[in-house]
């Protein structure tokens, strides 16, 4: 059996694509290996959100190219994901030993590509499309990573063109996958024993906007998923603030399987900066959306994303970001220093770039604020009883511990002598640290 190794970088969307590509390859006789030196087919599924990750992908290709030249001429090498989509044919100039480049739009072309490279061709499949690959997706199973949570993409691409973001250039225009296929993938995952379904998209709330033949949105999909029998949870990420409708909040609140968790990137706490980022809301509007969700959904966790040192951001504007985290009581935020990406509008504002050391200093202050608020948020739950879904079991410094997640996405460590992974347990929260809660099982 030929063996395949895929190195996956970046976001959950890439991880989900890798699971799908492995499913296709297994269908054609490949076996996955975790050891690149054993593989006949080596692939890197790339991310282009930051320069660092792009550089890492090319250095990995360089290493594999060396193996091919020096000792393993039979191996085939491929690059897929966002860097592949962006660089296309250029990859062959930079790394002549690469056999194929597969962009993000047509991952279901992989079987055909494998046939062609095995006949000695070099293949670049990076054409854009405004369609999903739903029909082809039905033909293959998905080789999901063994876990309790199954990721299911519901939209691909994005139409928003935030000035710092490369996604619209690498993932194309927004396309919604058909509900029937999503429901099938969810049922299959539940049959395989997964206990949680996370719906994925750059902008999940705009799901269905592009359907010409029906009026069907995220709230409708949630209702149909919720009606599937069994004990499981449903989550959805990522939400664009102004696309969150009252109907969606109410639906999420009413449905018993949908978790009390919203991830709503704010990116900056300053309205002027938001305008320059081409975000379609200001500080006040974002605050109102968060307040509405908090009023309607008790115990909801709201997390966000922020960029430090966007071109032209003043110290005062950066402080607005820090104060927004406090004012809107954001439970946790992902953070990053601004990194210019080719083709994006903000990457051209070179004269406004913030010096590297200043960006790093702002990022450190931002991270400190995130830590402070995360701890504050965790403290609210000490003494409470909560349900967790157990995700792992390990021995930590001589103690057996299970780790689970509450409905509102808090991690809880609980002493436990047996592996209870995949079970729903009630725990009492006995204490907390910055990033997690401690608990004990309630009989
Ligand atoms: S909404 Fe998100 S994915 Fe779309 S362009 Fe903006 S940051 Fe990028």
Boltz pocket constraint, residues with backbone or C-beta under 6 A from the ligand:
constraints:
  - pocket:
      binder: B
      contacts: [[A, 158], [A, 159], [A, 160], [A, 161], [A, 162], [A, 165], [A, 166], [A, 167], [A, 168], [A, 202], [A, 203], [A, 240]]
      max_distance: 6.0
